[in-house]
């Protein structure tokens, strides 16, 4: 199928309520966007004639710029078609704009953040935006070339974020991961030579510290299940946490997006939000008891089992993200008070439901079956994850030496 380019106003306002102008590249009904770098009021856009209205003081200059950018895109598309180069929309974008890519680190990072926003990866957008801000604070200027990012720069950056901003080692390593991502992208775009690459075995190494994953024991979960005197909000939070735990530590996003239509033949059928993998699980008896408490709302707006996403505007990714984030914070706050009432002296969050399942599974469930339940792509990921909860052999080895 043929490809085409079109000027559009993206209906995704920035913090000031202005909307970005972009070139939309479409191939086989799949689109990607190249942002022009200018924002306007929604009422200043003429949708019918595809141009900026005269109500905008810069309309003449903006329309001239848009015509130029559209002409460049169409010319590049014709050149690609003339050499019979079949490519996806994203590949076409790379081909067209490869020679005009931004050359500085912060220009490339902005493009990265814009791509995340366009693809509605808002959780990643929030994280990476914060990481970029630390680099900007350290550099004290948006003028930063990739050639300047050498081993000395990275080592000083690490000292700065740890001392000045008290970042933990994991957060500091995530900054390096982002820089490495953008540096590799700059190399592919021929912005910087691979010879200057500052990462590697004999250069700057990215090494995450080992983390201690702590889950609840069976006795603690029983206390969690049976604790009395909970408020309605706490009781609801307990239901959501136990729902997650009993489905092998289902992630909170997947819990909140469970629909009644996903439940049939005594099984839950759902697609995981993190990796889009399909999963079908038998509904445990304990989950059936939880579901019975929400059946009176069955069939209401959007068919969600739990109420948190019922009022979300599913057409607005930012609204969905904010409501999910607010719900998770509420759950984690309630879990503190629930555990205090249940006399559980561990920090419990929604994610600890996943750790608790792994802790109880220990080495009694075959890793291949756990890989299926967790939906890990690599068995090694499952083995490394589960290693956090397998202590029996080490405990027995210790006892065999000291018990004399």
Backbone torsions as a table, in degrees:
resi	resn	phi	psi	omega
1	UNK	NA	151.1	-178.5
2	UNK	-74.3	158.3	177.9
3	UNK	-108.4	158.7	179.7
4	UNK	-149.8	160.7	178.6
5	UNK	-122.9	144.3	-178.0
6	UNK	-149.4	143.5	174.8
7	UNK	-79.1	133.4	179.3
8	UNK	-139.3	159.1	168.9
9	UNK	-107.1	113.7	-179.1
10	UNK	-71.9	131.9	-176.9
11	UNK	-87.0	50.6	179.3
12	UNK	-132.1	89.5	-174.6
13	UNK	-67.2	151.7	174.7
14	UNK	-85.4	-170.2	-176.0
15	UNK	-63.0	-24.4	-179.8
16	UNK	-90.8	1.8	179.0
17	UNK	80.8	15.5	178.2
18	UNK	-98.9	153.7	-173.0
19	UNK	-110.7	139.5	-174.7
20	UNK	-83.3	139.8	172.4
21	UNK	-87.3	142.4	-176.1
22	UNK	-152.5	162.4	169.7
23	UNK	-100.9	122.5	178.6
24	UNK	-95.7	123.4	176.7
25	UNK	-105.0	125.1	-175.3
26	UNK	-123.6	134.5	174.6
27	UNK	-143.4	126.0	-179.3
28	UNK	52.9	42.2	176.4
29	UNK	66.4	12.6	174.7
30	UNK	-111.4	133.2	-172.7
31	UNK	-120.7	154.0	170.8
32	UNK	-139.1	163.3	-171.8
33	UNK	-126.8	137.7	171.6
34	UNK	-112.2	113.1	-175.4
35	UNK	-76.9	140.5	-178.7
36	UNK	-76.5	-30.5	-178.8
37	UNK	102.8	9.3	179.5
38	UNK	-126.4	146.0	-178.5
39	UNK	-123.6	145.5	179.4
40	UNK	-138.0	168.6	173.6
41	UNK	-70.7	149.0	-179.0
42	UNK	-60.3	-38.7	-177.8
43	UNK	-73.6	-9.7	178.2
44	UNK	-88.6	3.9	-177.6
45	UNK	-105.2	127.6	177.3
46	UNK	-95.7	97.5	-175.4
47	UNK	-65.4	-38.7	-176.7
48	UNK	-66.5	-45.9	-176.9
49	UNK	-96.3	0.2	176.5
50	UNK	53.2	61.5	179.1
51	UNK	-160.0	164.4	178.2
52	UNK	-81.1	131.8	-178.7
53	UNK	-71.0	159.7	179.7
54	UNK	-68.4	-11.9	176.4
55	UNK	-65.1	-20.0	175.3
56	UNK	-86.3	126.6	-176.4
57	UNK	-61.1	-20.7	-179.2
58	UNK	-107.7	22.4	-173.2
59	UNK	-58.3	-43.2	-177.9
60	UNK	-61.7	-47.6	-178.9
61	UNK	-65.9	-41.5	-178.9
62	UNK	-66.1	-42.6	179.7
63	UNK	-65.4	-36.7	176.8
64	UNK	-64.8	-42.7	178.8
65	UNK	-64.5	-43.0	179.6
66	UNK	-62.0	-42.9	178.5
67	UNK	-61.4	-40.9	179.8
68	UNK	-64.5	-46.8	-178.3
69	UNK	-65.2	-38.6	179.1
70	UNK	-67.0	-41.1	178.9
71	UNK	-61.8	-43.1	178.6
72	UNK	-62.3	-42.1	-179.4
73	UNK	-65.5	-45.3	-179.8
74	UNK	-64.7	-38.5	178.3
75	UNK	-62.3	-43.7	179.5
76	UNK	-65.9	-37.0	178.3
77	UNK	-63.8	-41.9	179.0
78	UNK	-62.7	-40.7	179.2
79	UNK	-63.6	-39.9	178.2
80	UNK	-65.5	-41.5	179.9
81	UNK	-67.8	-32.9	-177.7
82	UNK	-66.7	-24.6	178.4
83	UNK	-104.5	17.8	177.2
84	UNK	52.4	41.5	-179.0
85	UNK	-90.4	105.3	180.0
86	UNK	-84.8	129.6	-177.1
87	UNK	-154.7	159.2	176.9
88	UNK	-77.6	172.1	179.4
89	UNK	-59.5	-43.0	-180.0
90	UNK	-66.5	-38.9	178.8
91	UNK	-66.6	-38.6	177.0
92	UNK	-61.0	-42.6	178.7
93	UNK	-59.6	-43.4	179.6
94	UNK	-64.4	-40.6	-179.6
95	UNK	-64.1	-45.0	-175.5
96	UNK	-68.4	-43.0	-171.1
97	UNK	-104.1	7.9	-178.6
98	UNK	-58.5	-40.9	-176.3
99	UNK	-81.2	-11.7	-178.1
100	UNK	-114.1	15.7	-178.8
101	UNK	-63.4	149.3	177.3
102	UNK	-60.5	144.3	-173.2
103	UNK	-100.4	-21.3	-178.0
104	UNK	-89.7	161.8	-179.0
105	UNK	-62.4	-45.1	-175.6
106	UNK	-72.7	-27.7	174.1
107	UNK	-68.9	-41.1	178.6
108	UNK	-70.3	-34.9	178.2
109	UNK	-67.0	-36.4	177.2
110	UNK	-63.9	-41.4	177.8
111	UNK	-61.9	-40.2	177.5
112	UNK	-61.1	-45.4	-179.9
113	UNK	-67.1	-38.2	177.1
114	UNK	-62.5	-39.7	178.4
115	UNK	-63.9	-40.1	178.1
116	UNK	-63.8	-40.8	179.3
117	UNK	-66.6	-41.9	-179.4
118	UNK	-63.0	-37.9	-179.7
119	UNK	-87.7	4.8	174.9
120	UNK	61.4	33.6	174.1
121	UNK	-92.4	71.6	-168.3
122	UNK	-73.8	-29.5	177.9
123	UNK	-66.1	-46.6	177.1
124	UNK	-65.3	-37.8	178.6
125	UNK	-59.9	-45.4	179.9
126	UNK	-61.8	-44.0	-179.3
127	UNK	-65.5	-51.1	-175.4
128	UNK	-68.6	-31.9	176.3
129	UNK	-61.4	-41.6	179.0
130	UNK	-65.9	-39.5	-179.9
131	UNK	-65.3	-41.8	178.6
132	UNK	-62.8	-37.4	-178.4
133	UNK	-63.5	-35.2	177.6
134	UNK	-65.3	-40.7	179.7
135	UNK	-65.3	-40.0	179.7
136	UNK	-65.4	-42.3	178.7
137	UNK	-62.6	-38.5	179.7
138	UNK	-68.9	-43.5	-176.0
139	UNK	-77.3	-25.0	178.8
140	UNK	62.9	18.4	178.8
141	UNK	-165.8	148.3	176.4
142	UNK	-81.7	-2.8	177.6
143	UNK	-88.8	98.9	179.7
144	UNK	-146.3	112.2	178.4
145	UNK	-87.0	158.9	178.2
146	UNK	-67.5	-27.8	178.2
147	UNK	-64.1	-26.3	179.4
148	UNK	-78.7	-17.7	-177.5
149	UNK	-85.7	85.2	179.2
150	UNK	-111.3	-172.9	-177.6
151	UNK	-61.2	-40.5	-179.7
152	UNK	-63.2	-43.6	178.8
153	UNK	-59.9	-47.4	-176.8
154	UNK	-66.0	-40.7	179.6
155	UNK	-65.2	-40.5	178.6
156	UNK	-68.7	-35.9	176.6
157	UNK	-61.7	-42.7	180.0
158	UNK	-63.2	-41.8	178.3
159	UNK	-63.6	-41.8	-178.4
160	UNK	-60.9	-51.0	-174.7
161	UNK	-70.1	-28.4	179.4
162	UNK	-77.6	-39.7	-177.1
163	UNK	-84.3	-49.8	-174.3
164	UNK	-75.4	-37.7	-175.0
165	UNK	-113.9	3.2	176.7
166	UNK	54.5	37.2	178.2
167	UNK	-72.9	141.5	175.4
168	UNK	-71.4	163.1	-177.6
169	UNK	-57.9	-39.7	-179.4
170	UNK	-63.1	-43.7	179.3
171	UNK	-65.0	-39.5	178.1
172	UNK	-63.0	-41.3	178.4
173	UNK	-65.1	-34.3	178.3
174	UNK	-64.6	-31.6	175.0
175	UNK	-63.9	-43.9	178.5
176	UNK	-63.8	-38.2	178.9
177	UNK	-61.6	-42.5	179.3
178	UNK	-65.2	-44.1	178.7
179	UNK	-61.8	-42.0	179.0
180	UNK	-61.6	-42.5	177.9
181	UNK	-57.5	-49.1	-177.2
182	UNK	-71.8	-32.3	178.2
183	UNK	-66.7	-42.7	177.3
184	UNK	-62.7	-37.4	177.8
185	UNK	-66.0	-40.3	178.9
186	UNK	-64.6	-35.6	177.7
187	UNK	-65.1	-43.8	179.3
188	UNK	-62.9	-33.3	179.9
189	UNK	-85.8	3.4	179.0
190	UNK	62.0	30.4	175.3
191	UNK	-80.0	-32.9	-178.5
192	UNK	-140.7	150.4	-178.6
193	UNK	-76.6	142.7	177.6
194	UNK	-62.2	-25.3	-179.4
195	UNK	-63.4	-22.4	-179.3
196	UNK	-90.8	-0.3	-177.1
197	UNK	-54.7	120.2	-172.8
198	UNK	-88.3	-0.4	-176.7
199	UNK	-104.4	151.8	176.5
200	UNK	146.9	176.3	-175.3
201	UNK	-58.6	-39.6	-177.9
202	UNK	-100.3	12.3	179.1
203	UNK	-126.5	-132.9	178.4
204	UNK	-83.9	124.0	-179.1
205	UNK	-107.0	138.6	177.2
206	UNK	-98.6	110.0	-177.0
207	UNK	-131.4	112.0	179.9
208	UNK	-78.9	140.7	178.2
209	UNK	-71.0	152.6	175.8
210	UNK	-66.7	140.7	179.4
211	UNK	-111.4	149.6	179.8
212	UNK	-101.6	103.1	-179.6
213	UNK	-86.4	120.7	-177.4
214	UNK	-114.0	127.3	176.8
215	UNK	-119.9	166.5	177.9
216	UNK	-78.3	150.8	174.4
217	UNK	-87.9	169.6	-179.4
218	UNK	-58.5	-43.6	-179.1
219	UNK	-62.0	-37.5	-179.6
220	UNK	-70.8	-38.0	178.4
221	UNK	-67.3	-35.6	176.8
222	UNK	-63.5	-40.0	177.0
223	UNK	-66.9	-38.0	178.5
224	UNK	-62.6	-41.1	-179.0
225	UNK	-68.8	-33.6	-169.8
226	UNK	-103.7	-2.6	-176.6
227	UNK	-60.6	140.8	-177.0
228	UNK	-102.6	178.6	174.4
229	UNK	60.0	39.2	176.1
230	UNK	-89.2	146.4	173.4
231	UNK	-72.3	162.4	176.9
232	UNK	-55.1	-38.6	179.3
233	UNK	-67.1	-39.8	178.3
234	UNK	-68.0	-39.9	179.5
235	UNK	-63.1	-39.6	177.6
236	UNK	-65.0	-43.3	178.9
237	UNK	-60.7	-41.7	178.1
238	UNK	-61.1	-41.7	178.2
239	UNK	-59.5	-45.0	-178.1
240	UNK	-64.7	-42.7	-179.8
241	UNK	-64.4	-45.9	-179.5
242	UNK	-67.9	-34.0	174.8
243	UNK	-59.2	-45.9	177.7
244	UNK	-62.1	-49.6	-178.5
245	UNK	-58.8	-46.1	-175.9
246	UNK	-72.1	-12.1	172.3
247	UNK	-106.8	44.3	173.9
248	UNK	61.8	34.1	178.0
249	UNK	74.7	44.2	178.5
250	UNK	-57.0	136.3	-179.3
251	UNK	-65.4	150.5	-172.1
252	UNK	-60.8	-36.4	178.7
253	UNK	-61.0	-42.8	179.5
254	UNK	-67.4	-34.9	176.8
255	UNK	-61.8	-50.5	-176.0
256	UNK	-66.0	-25.5	-178.9
257	UNK	-96.1	9.6	175.4
258	UNK	-64.9	129.2	178.1
259	UNK	-113.3	153.8	176.9
260	UNK	-61.2	-31.1	179.9
261	UNK	-70.2	-13.1	176.0
262	UNK	-81.3	-9.9	-174.2
263	UNK	-108.4	113.1	175.5
264	UNK	-159.8	157.9	-176.5
265	UNK	55.4	35.8	-179.9
266	UNK	58.3	29.7	179.2
267	UNK	-137.3	154.4	172.7
268	UNK	-102.2	124.4	178.8
269	UNK	-115.4	119.3	-179.0
270	UNK	-151.3	160.5	176.4
271	UNK	-105.9	123.3	-176.9
272	UNK	-65.8	134.4	-177.2
273	UNK	-67.1	-34.4	-173.4
274	UNK	-70.5	-42.7	-174.8
275	UNK	-129.7	8.0	175.9
276	UNK	63.9	17.7	179.0
277	UNK	-82.4	144.5	179.1
278	UNK	-85.2	144.8	-180.0
279	UNK	-143.8	140.1	176.6
280	UNK	-129.5	120.2	-177.1
281	UNK	-127.3	141.7	172.6
282	UNK	-62.3	140.0	179.5
283	UNK	-84.3	112.1	179.3
284	UNK	-64.1	155.3	179.9
285	UNK	-57.9	-38.4	-179.8
286	UNK	-64.0	-33.1	178.6
287	UNK	-72.8	-35.6	178.3
288	UNK	-60.2	-37.3	178.2
289	UNK	-64.3	-41.1	178.4
290	UNK	-65.2	-46.5	-178.1
291	UNK	-60.3	-35.6	180.0
292	UNK	-59.4	-27.7	-178.4
293	UNK	-74.9	-13.2	-176.6
294	UNK	-116.9	5.9	-174.0
295	UNK	-66.9	-26.3	-177.8
296	UNK	-66.6	-19.0	176.9
297	UNK	-95.7	5.4	-177.2
298	UNK	-61.2	133.9	178.0
299	UNK	87.9	-2.9	178.2
300	UNK	-74.1	-172.7	-172.3
301	UNK	-47.0	127.5	176.0
302	UNK	64.7	1.0	171.0
303	UNK	66.8	14.9	-178.7
304	UNK	-71.2	143.3	177.6
305	UNK	-71.0	-48.5	-177.4
306	UNK	-98.4	152.2	-168.3
307	UNK	-76.8	-18.1	-169.0
308	UNK	-57.6	-35.8	-175.3
309	UNK	-98.5	1.7	-176.7
310	UNK	-64.4	-31.6	-178.3
311	UNK	-96.7	3.8	-179.0
312	UNK	-75.8	144.0	172.7
313	UNK	-85.3	100.6	-173.8
314	UNK	-67.0	-12.7	176.4
315	UNK	-85.6	-9.0	-178.0
316	UNK	-115.5	102.8	-176.1
317	UNK	-60.2	-34.5	-179.1
318	UNK	-68.6	-38.4	177.9
319	UNK	-66.3	-41.2	177.4
320	UNK	-61.7	-46.7	-179.8
321	UNK	-60.1	-46.4	-178.1
322	UNK	-64.4	-39.9	-179.3
323	UNK	-70.2	-36.3	177.0
324	UNK	-67.1	-41.4	179.7
325	UNK	-65.1	-42.8	178.6
326	UNK	-63.2	-42.3	179.9
327	UNK	-63.3	-43.5	-179.2
328	UNK	-63.1	-41.0	178.4
329	UNK	-63.7	-42.0	179.1
330	UNK	-61.7	-44.8	179.1
331	UNK	-59.8	-48.3	-177.1
332	UNK	-64.0	-35.7	175.8
333	UNK	-65.4	-43.5	179.8
334	UNK	-66.2	-34.5	-179.2
335	UNK	-63.1	-31.4	177.0
336	UNK	-62.0	-46.8	-178.0
337	UNK	-72.0	-34.3	178.3
338	UNK	-63.5	-45.6	-177.9
339	UNK	-67.0	-31.9	176.5
340	UNK	-65.1	-42.1	178.3
341	UNK	-68.7	-31.7	-179.0
342	UNK	-88.4	0.7	-179.5
343	UNK	57.7	45.5	175.4
344	UNK	-105.3	113.6	-174.7
345	UNK	-95.5	52.4	176.1
346	UNK	-134.5	151.0	175.3
347	UNK	-76.3	116.5	-176.6
348	UNK	-116.4	126.5	175.2
349	UNK	-125.5	178.9	177.1
350	UNK	-60.1	-37.9	-177.6
351	UNK	-69.8	-21.8	179.4
352	UNK	-66.9	-18.3	174.4
353	UNK	-60.2	-38.0	178.7
354	UNK	-69.0	-43.7	177.8
355	UNK	-64.2	-36.6	-179.2
356	UNK	-65.9	-40.3	176.7
357	UNK	-61.7	-44.7	179.2
358	UNK	-64.2	-37.7	-178.9
359	UNK	-64.5	-43.0	-178.8
360	UNK	-75.3	-34.6	177.2
361	UNK	-64.2	-39.4	177.7
362	UNK	49.0	-126.8	177.4
363	UNK	-108.2	18.1	-178.1
364	UNK	-87.1	-18.6	178.8
365	UNK	-109.5	134.2	-177.2
366	UNK	-61.3	137.8	-179.1
367	UNK	-54.2	-34.2	179.6
368	UNK	-64.8	-36.5	178.1
369	UNK	-72.4	-39.3	177.1
370	UNK	-64.5	-37.4	177.1
371	UNK	-59.4	-39.3	178.7
372	UNK	-67.1	-41.7	-179.8
373	UNK	-68.1	-41.2	-180.0
374	UNK	-78.3	-20.3	-175.5
375	UNK	61.0	41.6	172.6
376	UNK	-76.1	141.1	179.1
377	UNK	-72.3	-31.4	-174.4
378	UNK	-120.9	131.9	178.3
379	UNK	-60.2	-32.7	179.6
380	UNK	-60.2	-36.1	177.8
381	UNK	-61.8	-43.1	179.2
382	UNK	-64.6	-44.6	-178.4
383	UNK	-63.5	-44.1	179.5
384	UNK	-65.2	-38.7	179.1
385	UNK	-65.8	-46.4	-175.6
386	UNK	-70.6	-23.1	179.5
387	UNK	-60.5	-22.3	178.3
388	UNK	-66.4	-19.6	-172.2
389	UNK	-117.5	2.7	-178.5
390	UNK	-103.7	108.4	-175.6
391	UNK	-123.8	-6.6	-171.1
392	UNK	-57.9	-50.0	-176.3
393	UNK	-65.4	-40.5	178.9
394	UNK	-65.4	-39.9	178.9
395	UNK	-63.7	-43.4	-179.9
396	UNK	-66.1	-37.5	178.5
397	UNK	-64.6	-40.9	179.0
398	UNK	-63.7	-46.1	-179.7
399	UNK	-61.7	-37.5	-176.9
400	UNK	-64.3	-22.5	-179.1
401	UNK	-93.5	-43.5	-170.7
402	UNK	-93.0	-17.1	-178.1
403	UNK	-86.2	82.2	178.0
404	UNK	-133.1	NA	NA
